[in-house]
Amino acid sequence: MSKLRRQLTGNTNSSVEPKSLFDIKQKTGNVYESIAIIAKRANQINITVKEELHNKLEEFASHTDSLEEIHENKEQIEISKAYERMPNPSLLATTEFMEDKVYFRRNDEDLFS
């Protein structure tokens, strides 16, 4: 398991659990701002995980196979299954946000425009 996957899935449950909107709102003072921060972090996590998965699967790709020569690769299947079992990026982002592991800042110019 890669360092990134261990870091991301350390204490995050794969199942969805309800979160208090009051707790989410308290972090920024605005529930919509909090959701936007979580969404941006989820996109970052998704891109990183997708790149890592693509790089791992690229090791097994053979570019010379014809349709008749395609066979299943057990290592490739196991890697794919492991990534499917990982928690959703939005769950990971929400957990990070609630544990104050996400850095965010406000652009004050937007507030006065």
GUNUTOR-634527 format. One line per 2 residues: for each residue z, x, y of N, C-alpha, C. Coordinates in nm, 3 decimals. Example, Ala and Ser with C-alpha at 12.3 -4.5 7.8 and 13.67 -1.06 7.14 Angstrom:
2
0.780:1.319:-0.569:0.780:1.230:-0.450:0.780:1.320:-0.330 ~ 0.708:1.285:-0.225:0.714:1.367:-0.106:0.787:1.290:0.003
//
This chain:
113
0.000:0.085:-0.118:0.000:0.000:0.000:0.000:0.089:0.123 ~ -0.083:0.056:0.217:-0.095:0.138:0.336:0.026:0.120:0.427
0.042:0.215:0.515:0.155:0.211:0.610:0.147:0.086:0.698 ~ 0.025:0.052:0.741:0.006:-0.066:0.827:0.050:-0.193:0.755
0.006:-0.210:0.630:0.041:-0.332:0.558:0.190:-0.340:0.532 ~ 0.254:-0.227:0.501:0.398:-0.227:0.481:0.470:-0.265:0.610
0.422:-0.210:0.721:0.484:-0.238:0.851:0.468:-0.385:0.887 ~ 0.350:-0.440:0.864:0.322:-0.577:0.904:0.393:-0.680:0.817
0.401:-0.654:0.688:0.455:-0.754:0.597:0.599:-0.728:0.558 ~ 0.665:-0.637:0.626:0.800:-0.597:0.588:0.897:-0.710:0.568
0.916:-0.794:0.666:1.015:-0.901:0.654:0.954:-1.037:0.687 ~ 0.824:-1.050:0.671:0.756:-1.174:0.704:0.727:-1.253:0.578
0.766:-1.378:0.580:0.740:-1.466:0.467:0.597:-1.519:0.476 ~ 0.531:-1.535:0.363:0.392:-1.581:0.361:0.380:-1.731:0.387
0.488:-1.803:0.378:0.481:-1.947:0.399:0.516:-1.980:0.545 ~ 0.464:-2.091:0.589:0.484:-2.135:0.727:0.622:-2.198:0.740
0.694:-2.158:0.843:0.825:-2.215:0.871:0.823:-2.268:1.014 ~ 0.888:-2.380:1.039:0.889:-2.433:1.175:0.967:-2.341:1.270
0.918:-2.331:1.391:0.984:-2.252:1.495:1.025:-2.345:1.607 ~ 1.134:-2.313:1.671:1.182:-2.393:1.783:1.099:-2.362:1.907
1.042:-2.465:1.967:0.966:-2.445:2.090:1.056:-2.394:2.202 ~ 1.180:-2.434:2.199:1.274:-2.387:2.301:1.291:-2.236:2.291
1.304:-2.183:2.168:1.319:-2.039:2.149:1.192:-1.964:2.192 ~ 1.077:-2.021:2.158:0.950:-1.958:2.198:0.935:-1.958:2.349
0.974:-2.069:2.413:0.964:-2.080:2.558:1.058:-1.984:2.630 ~ 1.173:-1.959:2.573:1.273:-1.874:2.639:1.224:-1.731:2.661
1.135:-1.683:2.577:1.088:-1.545:2.587:1.010:-1.520:2.716 ~ 0.933:-1.619:2.761:0.850:-1.602:2.881:0.880:-1.703:2.991
0.946:-1.811:2.956:0.970:-1.918:3.054:0.863:-2.025:3.050 ~ 0.759:-2.004:2.970:0.650:-2.100:2.962:0.597:-2.098:2.818
0.598:-2.214:2.752:0.557:-2.220:2.612:0.409:-2.181:2.595 ~ 0.324:-2.219:2.691:0.182:-2.188:2.681:0.156:-2.038:2.697
0.231:-1.975:2.783:0.219:-1.830:2.800:0.263:-1.758:2.672 ~ 0.370:-1.807:2.611:0.417:-1.747:2.487:0.314:-1.762:2.376
0.254:-1.879:2.365:0.151:-1.903:2.263:0.029:-1.815:2.288 ~ -0.007:-1.796:2.413:-0.121:-1.709:2.445:-0.093:-1.565:2.404
0.029:-1.518:2.426:0.068:-1.382:2.386:0.063:-1.369:2.235 ~ 0.114:-1.468:2.164:0.112:-1.466:2.018:-0.032:-1.466:1.967
-0.118:-1.546:2.030:-0.258:-1.554:1.987:-0.330:-1.420:2.007 ~ -0.304:-1.354:2.120:-0.368:-1.224:2.145:-0.320:-1.120:2.044
-0.192:-1.122:2.011:-0.140:-1.028:1.912:-0.196:-1.058:1.773 ~ -0.210:-1.186:1.740:-0.268:-1.224:1.611:-0.411:-1.175:1.599
-0.488:-1.181:1.707:-0.624:-1.129:1.707:-0.625:-0.978:1.684 ~ -0.532:-0.907:1.747:-0.523:-0.762:1.727:-0.491:-0.729:1.581
-0.397:-0.800:1.524:-0.360:-0.777:1.384:-0.478:-0.808:1.293 ~ -0.546:-0.918:1.319:-0.659:-0.959:1.237:-0.770:-0.854:1.238
-0.801:-0.802:1.353:-0.906:-0.699:1.365:-0.866:-0.574:1.288 ~ -0.742:-0.531:1.302:-0.695:-0.411:1.234:-0.698:-0.427:1.083
-0.649:-0.540:1.033:-0.645:-0.564:0.890:-0.787:-0.575:0.834 ~ -0.874:-0.643:0.909:-1.012:-0.658:0.864:-1.082:-0.523:0.855
-1.061:-0.436:0.952:-1.121:-0.302:0.948:-1.068:-0.222:0.830 ~ -0.937:-0.231:0.807:-0.877:-0.158:0.695:-0.932:-0.207:0.561
-0.942:-0.338:0.545:-0.996:-0.394:0.422:-1.141:-0.353:0.402 ~ -1.218:-0.361:0.509:-1.360:-0.322:0.500:-1.374:-0.176:0.460
-1.293:-0.088:0.516:-1.298:0.055:0.482:-1.262:0.078:0.336 ~ -1.161:0.007:0.286:-1.122:0.023:0.147:-1.230:-0.028:0.052
-1.290:-0.141:0.085:-1.393:-0.197:-0.002:-1.523:-0.117:0.006 ~ -1.545:-0.051:0.118:-1.664:0.031:0.134:-1.665:0.148:0.035
-1.548:0.195:-0.006:-1.540:0.303:-0.103:-1.602:0.265:-0.237 ~ -1.596:0.136:-0.270:-1.646:0.090:-0.399:-1.791:0.042:-0.393
-1.845:0.030:-0.275:-1.981:-0.023:-0.261:-2.083:0.079:-0.307 ~ -2.179:0.031:-0.382:-2.291:0.116:-0.419:-2.416:0.051:-0.360
-2.488:0.126:-0.283:-2.599:0.071:-0.208:-2.730:0.072:-0.287 ~ -2.725:0.120:-0.410:-2.847:0.128:-0.490:-2.855:0.021:-0.598
-2.756:-0.067:-0.606:-2.757:-0.170:-0.710:-2.865:-0.274:-0.683 ~ -2.930:-0.313:-0.788:-3.020:-0.428:-0.778:-2.941:-0.550:-0.827
-3.001:-0.665:-0.821:-2.930:-0.786:-0.862:-2.889:-0.781:-1.009 ~ -2.967:-0.716:-1.092:-2.936:-0.711:-1.234:-2.823:-0.613:-1.266
-2.799:-0.517:-1.178:-2.700:-0.414:-1.205:-2.563:-0.442:-1.144 ~ -2.546:-0.555:-1.081:-2.419:-0.587:-1.017:-2.315:-0.617:-1.124
-2.202:-0.551:-1.114:-2.091:-0.573:-1.206:-1.963:-0.582:-1.125 ~ -1.864:-0.642:-1.184:-1.739:-0.656:-1.109:-1.656:-0.529:-1.121
-1.593:-0.498:-1.013:-1.510:-0.380:-1.004:-1.364:-0.426:-0.995 ~ -1.284:-0.393:-1.094:-1.147:-0.444:-1.100:-1.060:-0.395:-0.984
-1.081:-0.269:-0.941:-1.003:-0.219:-0.828:-1.036:-0.295:-0.701 ~ -1.163:-0.323:-0.683:-1.207:-0.398:-0.565:-1.146:-0.539:-0.565
-1.142:-0.602:-0.681:-1.084:-0.736:-0.692:-0.935:-0.732:-0.663 ~ -0.864:-0.631:-0.713:-0.721:-0.619:-0.688:-0.691:-0.597:-0.540
-0.770:-0.515:-0.474:-0.751:-0.492:-0.330:-0.771:-0.622:-0.254 ~ -0.876:-0.696:-0.288:-0.903:-0.823:-0.221:-0.790:-0.923:-0.242
-0.738:-0.930:-0.364:-0.627:-1.022:-0.392:-0.501:-0.983:-0.314 ~ -0.477:-0.852:-0.303:-0.360:-0.807:-0.228:-0.369:-0.849:-0.082
-0.487:-0.838:-0.023:-0.504:-0.878:0.116:-0.497:-1.029:0.132 ~ -0.539:-1.103:0.031:-0.529:-1.249:0.038:-0.384:-1.295:0.034
-0.297:-1.218:-0.033:-0.156:-1.255:-0.042:-0.078:-1.218:0.083 ~ -0.137:-1.138:0.170:-0.068:-1.101:0.293:-0.045:-1.223:0.382
0.061:-1.222:0.459:0.083:-1.333:0.552:-0.030:-1.342:0.655 ~ -0.051:-1.461:0.702:-0.152:-1.488:0.804:-0.119:-1.407:0.931
-0.221:-1.355:1.001:-0.194:-1.279:1.124:-0.114:-1.357:1.229 ~ -0.133:-1.488:1.234:-0.056:-1.565:1.333:0.092:-1.571:1.295
0.122:-1.573:1.165:0.263:-1.568:1.122:0.325:-1.433:1.155 ~ 0.248:-1.327:1.132:0.296:-1.193:1.164:0.320:-1.179:1.314
0.226:-1.228:1.394:0.238:-1.219:1.540:0.358:-1.299:1.590 ~ 0.379:-1.417:1.535:0.492:-1.499:1.577:0.624:-1.430:1.542
0.631:-1.371:1.424:0.753:-1.300:1.384:0.779:-1.182:1.477 ~ 0.675:-1.105:1.507:0.690:-0.992:1.599:0.736:-1.040:1.736
0.678:-1.148:1.785:0.712:-1.201:1.917:0.858:-1.245:1.921 ~ 0.901:-1.315:1.817:1.038:-1.365:1.815:1.140:-1.253:1.798
1.099:-1.141:1.739:1.189:-1.026:1.721:1.175:-0.925:1.835 ~ 1.108:-0.962:1.942:1.088:-0.878:2.061:1.018:-0.746:2.028
0.923:-0.749:1.937:0.848:-0.630:1.901:0.711:-0.626:1.970 ~ 0.681:-0.727:2.051:0.553:-0.734:2.122:0.578:-0.703:2.269
0.504:-0.605:2.319:0.513:-0.572:2.462:0.411:-0.657:2.537 ~ 0.454:-0.722:2.641:0.363:-0.798:2.727:0.411:-0.785:2.870
0.317:-0.803:2.961:0.352:-0.798:3.103:0.268:-0.901:3.176 ~ 0.318:-0.942:3.290:0.248:-1.040:3.372:0.167:-0.969:3.478
0.053:-1.026:3.508:-0.027:-0.978:3.618:0.012:-1.059:3.740 ~ 0.093:-1.002:3.827:0.147:-1.075:3.942:0.040:-1.120:4.039
-0.074:-1.054:4.042:-0.182:-1.096:4.133:-0.230:-1.236:4.101 ~ -0.229:-1.272:3.973:-0.273:-1.407:3.933:-0.178:-1.514:3.985
-0.052:-1.483:4.002:0.045:-1.580:4.045:0.031:-1.617:4.193 ~ -0.023:-1.524:4.272:-0.031:-1.547:4.416:-0.172:-1.583:4.462
-0.267:-1.592:4.373:-0.405:-1.622:4.412:-0.426:-1.768:4.435
//
